[in-house]
Amino acid sequence: MCGIVGYIGKMQAAPVILDGLAKLEYRGYDSAGMAVYNGKEIRVEKSVGRLNVLENLTKGGTTMPGTAGIGHTRWATHGVPSDVNAHPHCNADKTIAVVHNGIIENYIALKQKLTGKGYKFLSDTDTEVVAQLLDYYYNGDPLQTIAKVLHRVEGSYAFGIMFADHPGELYAVRKDCPLIIGISDDGNFMASDVPAILKYTRSVVYVDNQEIVRLTADDVKFYTVDEEEIQKKVEVVEWDANSAEKGGYEHFMLKEMHEQPKVVKDTFSPRIKKGEIVIDELKISDEALAAIKKIFIVACGSAYHTGMTAKYVFEGMARVPVEVDLASEFRYRNPILEDGSLVIVVSQSGETADTLAALRMAKDAGCPILGVVNVVGSSIAREADYVMYTWAGPEIAVATTKAYSAQLIALYLLAMKFARVRGKLSDAGLADLIEDLKELPAQIEMVMNNREEIQKIANRFLAAKDVFFIGRGIDYAISLEGSLKLKEISYIHSEAYAAGELKHGTISLIEDGTLVAAISTQPALYAKIISNMVEVKSRGAVVFAVTNAGNTEIEKAADYVIYIPETNPYFTDSLAVIPLQLLAYYIAVGRGCDVDKPRNLAKSVTVE
């Protein structure tokens, strides 16, 4: 997730762009850059690091005169954070400049085509391909050229584009990435989010998918991808700047929960090619994968819980033994890392101290490391032998939601890949799994749409002192994450237990009114978990259940039931975790807790 700002009008562009980027730095802070037309040429300045580096480099924008420009603050996806990978990207003559938020899925094929035509590339980014492709098709007509390019690129994007021979124009394009247009008497703006322009205007137009916008100092025109002009409605923003940064949501956590359908899609879509799982950045052969005899998954916190789910998926789907370890314990137990072992380390930030230490210990022991991380260029990404990115974008709330969902998808894909190369998954079986994956974004949206019902349930338990989560198999792994979400943002004591262990002590803690959350998504275990629910209800518990649509038998043992859409049993965590996230969120809100910044917690744990 990156931030885009563009301006054309009466004011100096560079200070306006810098101000806008400062409001969007939460969207990315690996690097920043600007392109401004100075009356003769497009001048570009960019630098790795936070926005203040660019501000100092340009002396607050004063060294870049001109009334038209585009700017960018980057969250690295393709290409490590560096000066050369920073946006804007240009063609060889620097007559076309582009900033981009999103992922171009077919950039490798496009790059190969352009290389064959004699084009040379300076960066490792997917965005530079767009700049060179614009150059390739440019015929003097920016609108026509952009339309041609859009018919050829695949993926998600918001573009800001400028052409040196059309200095009085800026162009904006959107598909599946946010982009708004601001309108004022002093000029016109483009931005990834409203906060970037609230200082200058509250009159905005929301750009829809595959629309092209031409901005001049005193006019804005909208076109379809077929170059047909369309009329758009100007709306007035009523929010204050602080609310706008959250996209109108009360908390970043709520916003990030709502982003999960897109994040899930962004993580799997580029990896499904011609009916197969293709993880380009992994750079490990099928033969090497097939030779793996044992997998260790090592992580902390919520990432550890994705590993717990992955154990069931890998062992069931690929028939390869898996051990899951807390990173803080892994290196102290002297694990047996034999030939044929693979250690998978999972971390959103890629900087978690315990996970890094475990990685280094395993690497010193001669074991290959596969990192599943969100942050490009992070320590884990650099030090692992192989890396797979989750592409969740920056997550601001301390309690993870969308990064957790992205990690699940990455691990599903890895398990499917392992199963395929080990001969455990047929063509038909793979096709069915892929179809189920493709359904998940819409299904997550369906569960999110049930949030009001979950809020009503949550409001009845604001005074709870103890909450217990129970499940079997994958449902136990889901219970672990549900329990963690609740305790970390509501400060209610919460524990997760394998439901079969209730009789071994835990049931003694159940009293009248104790809330028990029962997860039941595995059809083969329906009867078992219902029996466990009856056990706790007979001791006075109030039972909140999450189960698959159609499992109405559970209503006999539960006080409250939230149904999720049916999917492959391996993928149920992606759906069942959503009501648990919402339950935790609404209980925390009802108790007056600081949802985004819970006490004593930090987003990235970089100390042991």
N, C-alpha and C positions, 0 to 999 in steps of 0.2 A: 504494500500500500504506500503510495507516494503522494505528494502534494503538488498541485499545478496552480499557477497564477499567471494571468496574462492581462495586459492593459494597453489600450490605445486611446489617446485623447489629448487634452490640453496640458496636463501635468507632466512632469518628468517621470518616466516610466520606472526607472530602477528603484527609487525609494518606495514607490507604491508596491512594486513586486516584493521587495524585501519585507515590507510591513505585512503583506499578505502571507508570505512564506512563514513568517514568525507565528502566525495564527494556525498554521498547518503543520508545524514541525512534529506534532504528535503522530503524524502520518508517516514519518520517515526522517531519519537524522544521520544517515550514513554519509551523505554529501549534499551539496546544494550548488545551484548554478543559475545563470541568467543569460539571455540573448537580447540585445537591444539594437535597434536600427538607429545609427547616429547621423544620418543624412547622407552617408556615402556607402556604408556597408553594415552588415550584421556583425556586431562585436559580441564575443562570447567570453564569459568569465565563469569558472567553476572550480570547486575544490572539494576534496574529501574532508569529512568532519562536519561538525555542527554548523548551523547557519551563521553563527558569529564569525566564523572563518571567512565566509564570503563577504559579510558586512565589512570586516576589516580590510579585506583585499580590495574592495571597491570604495572604501571610505564612505560607507553608508549609501552607496549608489552614485555618489557625485562624480566619480571617474568614468561613468557610463552615461553620457548625455543622450537624450532621445526621448520621444514621446510614444514609442510603441515597443513592446517587448514581452517576453515570456520567461517564466522562472519555474524552478523545480526543487523540491526537497525529496531526497531519495531514501527509500527502503529497498535495499539491494535484493534482487531476485536472480537475475542472470548477470553474472560477473561480480567479482568481489568489490567492496567499496574502494574506490581509487579516483584520482583526478581524471584519468582517461575514461573511466566508466561512468562518471558523473554526467548528468544531463545539463544543458541541451546537447543533442547530437546533431551533426551537420553532414552534408555532402562534402565531397572533396574541395569544392570551390567556396564552401561556406556561404552559399547563396540560398540555402534552405536550412532552417533550424527546427528541431522537433523536441518537445518534452512529452513524456509518456507515463501514465499510470496504468498498470495492468501487466498482462503476459501475452506475448505473441507465441502461440503454440507451434506454428509451422515455420518459425524463424530459421531453423537449420536448413530446411529445404530452400527457402527463399535466399538465404545467404549463399548456398552452393550455386544457385542459379546466377546470382549477381557476380560471384567470384569468377564463374565461367565467362561472364561478359566483360571481365577486366576490372571489376570493382575491388578496391582494397579496403580492409576494415581495420580500424585502430583499437576498437574496444571489444569486450566479450559480451556486450549487451544484446538483447533482442531488439532494442529501440533503434540502434544504429542501422539495422536492416531497413527499418521504415524510412529513415532519412535517405538512404541510398536508393530505395525503391521509388520514392518520390522523384528523385533526380532522374532515374531511368525512364519514368513515364512522363516527365515534365514536358509540356508542349507550349508553355506560356500562359496556360489557363489553370490557375490553382484549383478551382472547383472541380474541373474535369479530371485533373490529375489525381486529386484526393479520392474522388469516386472510384477511379480505376484501382487505386491501391487498396481501398476498402473491400473491393470484390476479391482481392487476392490474399489478404491477411486473415488468419484465424486466431481466435482467442478473445481476450477481454482488453479493453483499452479506453482511455481518455487521452486525446492528443491535443496539444497546443502547437500550432505550426505557423511559421512566418517565411515569406519569400522576399528576397532582396529586391527583385524587380517589381514587386507590388508593396512598396513600403507603407502605403496607407491602409493596409489590410492585415488582420490576423484571422486565423482559422482555428476552429475548435470542433472536435469530433468525439462521439461517445458510443461505447458498446459495453454494457455490463460494469462500468466503473463510473462513479459519481462525477458529475460536471454540471455546473450552473453558470448562467450568464447574468452579470450585473449591469444595470442600465442607469446612467446618470447624466446630468447636464455637462459634466466635466470629462466625459468619456465613457467607455464601455469596458467591461471586465469579463474574464473567465476565471473559474476557480473550482477546485475539487470540493470545497465546502463553503458554506455561507460565512463563517467567521472571517475569512480572508478579505471580504469586501464590505463588511458591515460598517466600517469606518467611513465609507464613501457613499454607500447607497443601500437601501432596503428593497429596491425594486429589482426583482430577479425573474428569470425564466429558467425552468428546469429542462435541460436537454434530454430528450428521449433517445432510446437505442437507435443507432445507425442514422443519426441526424448530423448534418454538417452545418456549421455556423460560420458566417462571414461577419467579422466585426470591423467597423471603421470608427473614426472618432465621433461621428454623429449618427450612426445607424447600425442596426443589427438585422441580418437576414438569415433565415433558416431554410435548409434544403433537405430533401430526402437523399438517400444514397444514389438515386437515379437522377439527381440534379433538378428535381422539381421543387419550386419554392413552396413553402408552407407557412401558415400563420400560427403564431404561438401566443399564449396568454401570459401577460406580465402579472406577477404576484408580489404582494407586499409582505415582507418578513416582519413578524411581530416579536420574535424572540430577542432576548438580550444576547450578547456575544458569548457569555459563558455557556448558556444552554445550547446555542447553535453549534458549539464545538462538539457537542455530543449528538449532533444530528437531530435535535429535538427530543432525545431520550433523557430521562431523569438521571440516569447513571451510565457510565461507560460500560459497565457489566451488562446492562440490559441491551444496549446497542450492540455489543459484541455477541450476545446470545442471538440476536436477530440477524447477525451477519453469518451465522453458521451454515445456512443453506448454500450461500455463495462460496464460502471457504471450502466446504466439502467438495463442491463441484470443481473449484479451482485446483484442488489437490489431486483429484482422480482424472479429470478430463484430459490433460496433456499426456497422461500415461496409458491411455487406451488408444491403440493404433491398429487398425485392420483386425480387430477382434482379439488382439493379444495385449499383454501387459508389457509396456516398454518404458523403462526408467532410464532415460538418456544419461542423466548426470551420475548414475550409479557406477558405471564403468567397470563392471565385473561380469565375466563371461558366464554363460549358462553352465558350462562345464565346471567352473569353480563353485557355483551355487549348488550344483548337483552333488558335489563332493563333500559338502558340509554334513557332518555327522551329529552335531549338537549345537544348539543355540543358547547363549546366555543373554537375557534382556536385562539391562541395568539402567536404573533411573531413580528419580526422587519425586515425591509428592504425586500430583495428578499424572505425570508421565509414567510413574511406576504403575499406576492403575491401568493405563493403556497397555502396559506390558503384561499385566495380569490377564486382561482380555486376550491379548495376542497369544499367550500361551495356549489357551483353548483353541484358538483359530489355527495356529501353526501345527499343533499336534494333531488336531482333527482333520485338517485339510491336507497338509503336506506330509504328515506322519514322520515328523522329525522331533526328537525330544528337546524340550525347552525348559530351562530354569530361569526364574525371574528373581532378581535381587534388588534390594534397596542399595543404591550406590554407596551410602554411608556404611554399609555392612559388608559389601562384596569384597573389598580389599583386605578386610581384617579376618576373613575366614579361610584364607589361603585356598582359594578355589582350585579345583583340578582342571586345568586348561590343556587338554590333550590335543594332538594333531587332529584336524578336522573340526575343531571348535570355531565358532564365530561369536563374537561379542557385539550385540546391538545396543548402543547407548542412545537414549531418547531424552531430549531436552528442548524446550521452546527457545530459550535464550542462546543455548550452545555455550554457556559460560558457568553453569552450575558447578560449584567447587568440588563437591563430592563426586559428581559424575565424571568430571575431568580427571580427578585423581584415580578413579576406578579405570578409566580409559587408559591412562598412562601405565598403571600397574599391569593391565592385561596386555598392553602393547610390549612392555618390557619382557613379558613372559613369552613373546613371540606369537601372540594370538591376533588374527586380523580383526579390525574394528570397523563396524558400519555405524555411522552416525545418522540419526533421524533428528533433524534440527529445523528450526524456522528461520534463523538468522544467518544469512549468507556472510561468509567471512568470519564467523565466530570461531572461538578456539576449538571447539569440537569439530566444526566443519573443516578447519585447517589440519587438525591432528589425526583425524580418523583416516583409515585407508580408503574407505568408501563413504559416500554421503548421499542422503536423500533429503530433499527439502520439502517442507509441508506447505509453504506458501500461504500461511495464514495471515500475513501482514502483522504490523505492530499490534500488540494487545496491551491496553492501558490499564484496565482493571487488574488488581492483584490476583483475584480469584479467576483462574483460567476457565474459559468456556470454549471459545472458538479454536484456540490452539489445541486443546484436548481433542476436540472433534477432528481436527486436521491430522493429529497424530494417529488416531484410530484408523483413518482412511489410509494413511501411508503404510501402517502395519498390515491392514487387510491386503493391500496391493502386494506387499512383500510376501505375504503368506501365499497368495495366489500365484505369484511368480515362482516361489519355491515348489509349490505343488505341481506346477506345470513342468518345470525342468526335471522333477523327480518322477514324472510319469504317473502322478496320483490324481490328475485332473484331466478329464476328457475334453474334447472340443465343445461338446454340448454342455458339459458341466461348467466350463469356463464362460460360455456364452450366457448361461443362466445367471451366474454370479455377476457378470458385467451389467446385465439388465437390472439386477437388484441394486447394484451400486448406483446406477443412473437414476433410480427412483428415489434414492435417499434425500436429495435436496428438497424435493416437493413434499416428501413425507415429514421431514423435519419442520417444514413450514406449517404443515397441518397440525402437528403437535403444539407448535408455538401459538397457533390460533386458539388453542384451548387454555390460554394463560389466565383468563378471567375465572374459570372454574377452579384452577389450581390456586389462584389468589384467595378465593373464598375459603378453600380448605386451609391454606396457610394461616389465615387470620384467626382460626380457631385454636391455634397452637402457639401463639405468641408468648405465652407464659410457660411453655414446656421447659422442664429442667433436664430431662434425659430423653434421647431419641435413639432407637435401635433400628438399623437397617439389616435386612436378612435376604439371602438369596442362595441359590445353588448353581454350581458351574459358572458360566459366564455371568449369571445374575449375581453371584457373589462379588465378582470384579466390579460390576456396576454399583453394587451396594457400597463398596469401599469409596468410590468417587462421590456418591451421593452424601455419604456421611461426612467426608472431608469438606464438601461445599458448605454444608450446613454449619459445621463447627467453626470454619475459618471466617465466615462473614456474620454469623448471628451470635456467636459466642455461647451457644447451647452445647452442653456435653452430648456428644454423639459417638456411637460406635457401630461398626459393621461386623457382622458375624456370618460365617457359613451356617445356613439354617439347620443343617444336620447336627451342629454342635450345641444347639440350644439346651439340650438336656444335660450337657456337661458343664453346668454352672451358671450360664448366662440367664436362664429362665428365672433364677432366684432374684434377679433384678427387676422383674416385671411387676408393676403395681397397678392399682386402679388408675386409669387415665394415661398410662405411659403410651407414648406414640411409637408404634412399630411400622416402619415402611418395608413392605414386602415386594420384592421384584420377582416377576414370574414371566419370562419371555421364552423359555425353552419348553416346547410342548411335551417332551419326554419326561419332564419334571413337574408338570402341573399338579398332579395328585400329591406329590411329596410336599411341595410348598404350601398347598392348601392345608394339609395336615399340620404343618408348622404354624400356620396362621391360627388354626383352631386352638392349638396349644397355648399360644400367647393370649388369645381372646378369653380363654377359660380362666386366665389369671388376671383379667381386668384390662388388658391392653386395648387401645383404639388402633385399628389397622387401616393404613393407607396403602393401597396396592397399585402397582403399575404392571400392566399385562397387555398381551396382544388382543387386538380386535377379535371377537368371537369367543373368547374364553369367559363366557358369562357365568360359568360355574363358580368362579372366584367370588362373585357377589354374595354367596352364602356365608363366606368367612370374613369378608372385608366390610368396613364401615364406609370407606370411600374408595372408588376405583377410577383410575385414569387409563384409558385405552390408547395404545399406540398402533399404527398400521402394521400389518403383517409384512415381514421381510425374511430373508434367509436367517436362520438362527445364529449364524456367525456374526451377523451385522447388527444385532438388536441393541447393542450398547449405544450405537449412534442415535437411536430413537429413544430408548428408555432413560438415558441420562438427561434429556431435555426437561421432562417434568420434575426431575430431582433438582436441576439447576434453578428452575422457576420456584419450586417450593422453598429452597434455601434463600433465594433472592427476596421473595415476598415476606418471609418470616423476618429476615434482617431489616427490610424496610419498615415493617410494622413495629419492630422493636427500636427503631430510631438509630440503627447502626450505620457507620460510615461504610457503605457497600463497596465502593471502589478502593478504599484505602483502609482495610481492617487493621486493628491495632496489632502492633508487634510484628507485622508481616511486611515483606518486600517482594517486589515482582520477580527479581532475579537474585537467587541466593549464591553470592560469589565468595562467601567465606564458609568455612567448615563449622 
